[in-house]
């Protein structure tokens, strides 16, 4: 279960990075 939580955490971090580059929240909302 911890692995799944870590994966979700990594997705969130990657999303925030993409959002920062794209200056948009739409990327995060899809995940």
Helices and strands as residue ranges (DSSP letters): H 2-22, H 26-30
